[in-house]
Amino acid sequence: MRKNTLGSLIWLRIARFTHQSNLLSNEFLKEYDLTTAQFDALLQISTYEPLTQSELAEKVTVTQGGISRMLARLEKDQLIERKQEWKTKTISLTDKGRKKLENAYEAQLEFQSSFFEDCLSKEEQKVLFSLMSRVQKQSKKKYLEK
């Protein structure tokens, strides 16, 4: 087997961090009766509502099948509502969904920020943000080219 390249080691480290962060966030968000994916979906819906299921799928890290199941659960829990407007079905938050998101939002941001604030200086955080933004833009460019 070939030696790992620095790029592949970085990718593995990011993937492992993301996985660990999601596991920890899922545990943290239990207090708010949410998963990380649900929190992300509610946040995206809140930001871009009304939006379609396809638009939401592009913004979150859930598969199309997974997003259908998650939206069905969020609708059953009365956190979102789906409205049919001619051929298009849009998704919006309900008042209950908005309150649940507001209740968890600050605590979740503080929890996630602590991963970086506990071990990186402000300057290091800025550099990491800049570098990750460049990598994300490049990966998006490659994705759109395919």
C-alpha positions in Angstrom: 0.0 0.0 0.0 1.2 3.5 -0.8 2.2 6.0 1.8 -0.5 8.5 2.8 -0.1 11.9 1.3 -0.3 15.0 3.6 -3.6 15.8 1.8 -5.1 12.4 2.6 -4.0 12.7 6.2 -5.7 16.1 6.5 -8.8 14.7 5.0 -8.8 11.8 7.4 -8.3 14.1 10.4 -11.2 16.3 9.2 -13.4 13.3 8.7 -12.6 12.0 12.2 -13.1 15.3 13.8 -16.5 15.7 12.1 -17.6 12.3 13.2 -16.5 12.9 16.8 -18.1 16.3 16.8 -21.4 14.9 15.6 -21.3 12.2 18.2 -20.7 14.7 20.9 -23.3 17.1 19.6 -25.9 14.4 19.4 -25.2 13.7 23.0 -25.3 17.4 23.9 -28.5 18.0 22.0 -30.4 15.2 23.7 -31.2 17.8 26.4 -33.1 19.7 23.6 -34.7 16.5 22.1 -32.8 17.1 18.9 -30.1 15.4 16.8 -27.3 17.2 15.1 -28.9 16.6 11.7 -32.3 17.9 13.0 -30.6 21.0 14.5 -28.9 21.7 11.2 -32.1 21.2 9.2 -34.1 23.5 11.5 -31.3 26.1 11.3 -31.2 25.9 7.5 -35.0 26.0 7.2 -35.1 29.1 9.5 -32.4 30.8 7.4 -33.9 30.1 4.0 -37.6 29.4 4.5 -39.6 28.7 2.6 -37.5 26.1 0.7 -38.0 22.9 -1.1 -36.8 19.5 0.1 -34.2 19.5 -2.7 -32.9 22.9 -1.7 -32.6 21.7 1.9 -30.8 18.5 0.9 -28.1 20.7 -0.8 -27.5 22.6 2.5 -27.4 19.7 5.0 -25.3 16.6 5.3 -28.2 14.1 5.1 -29.0 11.8 2.1 -32.2 12.3 0.2 -33.7 9.2 1.8 -32.5 10.3 5.2 -33.9 13.8 4.8 -37.3 12.4 3.8 -37.5 10.4 7.0 -36.1 13.3 9.1 -38.7 15.7 7.7 -41.5 13.3 8.3 -40.4 13.1 11.9 -40.1 16.9 12.3 -43.5 17.3 10.7 -45.0 14.7 13.0 -43.5 16.6 16.0 -45.0 19.8 14.6 -41.7 21.5 14.2 -42.1 22.1 10.5 -44.9 22.4 8.0 -44.9 21.4 4.4 -47.2 23.3 2.0 -48.1 22.4 -1.5 -48.0 25.4 -3.8 -49.0 24.2 -7.2 -46.3 21.7 -8.2 -43.9 22.7 -5.5 -43.9 21.6 -1.8 -42.2 24.0 0.5 -40.9 23.6 4.0 -41.2 26.2 6.8 -40.8 26.2 10.6 -43.8 26.2 12.8 -43.8 28.4 15.9 -43.0 25.3 17.9 -40.0 24.6 15.7 -38.8 28.2 15.9 -39.0 28.0 19.7 -37.2 24.7 19.9 -34.4 26.1 17.6 -34.1 29.3 19.6 -33.9 27.2 22.8 -31.0 25.1 21.6 -29.2 27.6 19.3 -26.9 29.6 21.7 -26.0 26.5 23.7 -25.1 24.5 20.6 -23.0 27.3 19.1 -21.2 27.7 22.4 -20.6 23.9 22.6 -19.3 23.7 19.1 -17.1 26.8 19.5 -15.5 25.3 22.5 -13.8 22.7 20.4 -11.7 25.5 18.8 -11.6 28.1 21.6 -10.2 25.5 24.1 -7.1 24.8 22.0 -6.6 27.5 19.4 -5.9 31.2 19.8 -8.1 33.7 18.0 -5.4 34.2 15.4 -5.2 30.4 14.8 -9.0 30.2 14.5 -9.0 32.9 11.9 -6.2 31.1 9.9 -8.1 27.8 10.2 -11.3 29.4 9.1 -9.6 31.0 6.1 -7.9 27.8 5.0 -11.1 25.7 5.4 -13.0 28.3 3.4 -10.5 27.9 0.6 -10.7 24.1 0.7 -14.5 24.2 0.8 -14.7 26.5 -2.2 -12.3 24.3 -4.2 -14.3 21.1 -3.3 -17.5 22.9 -4.3 -15.9 23.9 -7.6 -14.9 20.3 -8.3 -18.4 19.1 -7.3 -20.1 21.5 -9.7 -17.7 20.5 -12.6 -18.7 16.8 -12.4 
